[in-house]
Amino acid sequence: MHSSPVPDEQRVVAAARGLLRSIGRLSRDLYLAGDFGLSRSHVSVLDALEARGRRVTELAADTGLTQPRVTVVLQELTERGLAERTRCATDRRAVDAAITPEGSRYLDEARRRMAAAIHSGLAAQGRGPDDSERAVLAARAAVSTLLDALHTPIEAEVS
């Protein structure tokens, strides 16, 4: 059973209306602008590997993909030379994955295309380079704020 939101929550609900749809569109449009030549699953795994190597189980949790799907994606990325898989030294049942230098270059090139598309679109709106940079940084900060809020444990109210 759902309870009615309190007035403060109603304001957030109103502000968030369409947020998921907008984020989905932005994600899709950035992916298309990057012209990755890979599926979104492949790009998601490469992106997750960029910060550090991870186990398949971590990749599944970080990307929202199933473990069997991550295994298939990793195999395909490995075949293309964009990632590498090794048996974990401490747990031979586990597989560690890492991005290769070629995989990093691949992501960098796609990100350049994404950035060029954003820059071009903002320039067409009459925004200069500084204003364009501020707009992207503000969007990134807003997304980070929402992510932090979603991952902050809710403290029990003290009565």
C-alpha positions in Angstrom: 0.0 0.0 0.0 1.4 3.4 -1.0 1.1 6.4 1.3 0.5 9.9 0.0 3.7 12.0 -0.2 4.1 14.8 2.3 4.1 18.3 0.8 7.9 18.5 0.5 8.0 15.1 -1.3 5.2 16.3 -3.6 7.4 19.2 -4.7 10.2 16.7 -5.5 7.8 14.4 -7.3 6.6 17.3 -9.4 10.2 18.3 -10.2 11.2 14.7 -11.0 8.3 14.1 -13.4 9.8 13.0 -16.7 13.3 12.7 -15.2 13.7 9.1 -16.0 12.5 9.6 -19.5 14.8 12.6 -20.0 17.8 10.7 -18.6 17.0 7.7 -20.9 16.8 10.0 -23.9 20.1 11.7 -23.0 21.8 8.4 -22.5 20.5 7.1 -25.9 21.4 10.3 -27.7 24.9 10.4 -26.2 25.4 6.8 -27.2 24.3 7.5 -30.7 26.5 10.6 -30.9 29.5 8.6 -29.7 29.0 6.2 -32.7 30.5 3.5 -30.6 30.0 0.6 -33.0 29.3 -1.6 -30.0 26.2 -2.4 -28.2 25.3 -0.4 -25.1 26.0 -3.5 -23.0 29.6 -3.6 -24.4 30.1 0.2 -23.8 28.7 -0.1 -20.3 31.2 -2.9 -19.4 34.1 -1.0 -21.0 33.1 2.2 -19.1 32.9 0.2 -15.8 36.4 -1.3 -16.4 38.0 2.1 -17.1 38.4 3.1 -13.5 39.9 -0.3 -12.4 39.7 -4.0 -13.2 36.8 -5.8 -11.7 35.4 -9.3 -11.3 32.5 -10.4 -13.4 30.2 -10.3 -10.3 31.1 -6.6 -9.7 30.6 -5.8 -13.4 27.1 -7.3 -13.3 26.2 -5.3 -10.2 27.7 -2.0 -11.6 26.1 -2.3 -15.1 22.8 -3.9 -14.3 23.5 -6.8 -16.6 23.2 -10.4 -15.6 26.4 -12.4 -14.9 25.9 -14.6 -17.9 25.5 -11.5 -20.2 28.6 -9.9 -18.7 30.6 -13.1 -19.4 29.4 -13.1 -23.1 30.2 -9.3 -23.4 33.6 -9.8 -21.9 34.4 -12.6 -24.3 33.4 -10.4 -27.2 35.4 -7.4 -25.9 38.4 -9.7 -25.4 38.1 -11.0 -29.0 38.2 -7.4 -30.2 41.2 -6.6 -28.0 39.3 -4.1 -26.0 39.4 -6.0 -22.7 41.2 -8.9 -21.1 40.2 -11.6 -18.7 42.4 -13.5 -16.2 41.7 -16.0 -13.5 41.8 -14.4 -10.1 45.1 -15.2 -8.3 43.4 -15.6 -4.9 40.2 -17.4 -6.1 40.7 -19.5 -9.2 36.9 -19.8 -9.7 36.7 -16.0 -10.2 37.5 -14.1 -13.4 39.1 -10.6 -13.3 38.6 -8.3 -16.2 40.4 -5.2 -17.2 40.3 -2.7 -20.1 43.2 -2.8 -22.5 45.0 0.3 -23.8 43.1 -0.3 -27.1 39.8 -0.3 -25.1 40.8 3.0 -23.5 41.6 4.6 -26.8 38.3 3.3 -28.2 36.3 4.9 -25.3 38.3 8.2 -25.7 37.5 8.5 -29.4 33.8 7.8 -28.8 33.8 10.4 -26.0 35.4 12.9 -28.3 32.5 12.4 -30.8 30.0 12.7 -27.9 31.7 16.0 -26.8 31.8 17.3 -30.3 28.1 16.7 -30.7 27.3 18.4 -27.4 29.5 21.3 -28.3 28.0 21.7 -31.7 24.4 21.5 -30.3 25.2 24.1 -27.6 27.0 26.3 -30.1 23.9 26.2 -32.3 22.0 27.5 -29.4 24.4 30.5 -29.2 26.4 29.3 -26.3 30.1 30.1 -26.3 32.8 27.6 -25.1 32.8 28.7 -21.5 29.0 28.6 -21.3 29.0 25.2 -22.9 31.5 23.9 -20.4 29.5 25.3 -17.5 26.3 23.7 -18.8 28.0 20.2 -19.1 29.6 20.6 -15.6 26.3 21.7 -14.1 24.5 18.7 -15.6 27.2 16.4 -14.4 27.0 17.9 -10.9 23.2 17.5 -10.9 23.5 13.8 -11.9 26.1 13.3 -9.2 23.9 14.9 -6.6 21.0 12.7 -7.4 23.2 9.6 -7.4 24.6 10.5 -4.1 21.1 11.0 -2.7 20.0 7.6 -4.0 23.0 5.9 -2.4 22.9 7.7 1.0 21.4 5.5 3.6 18.2 7.0 5.0 18.6 7.7 8.6 15.8 6.8 10.9 14.0 9.7 12.3 14.4 10.2 16.0 11.1 10.7 17.8 
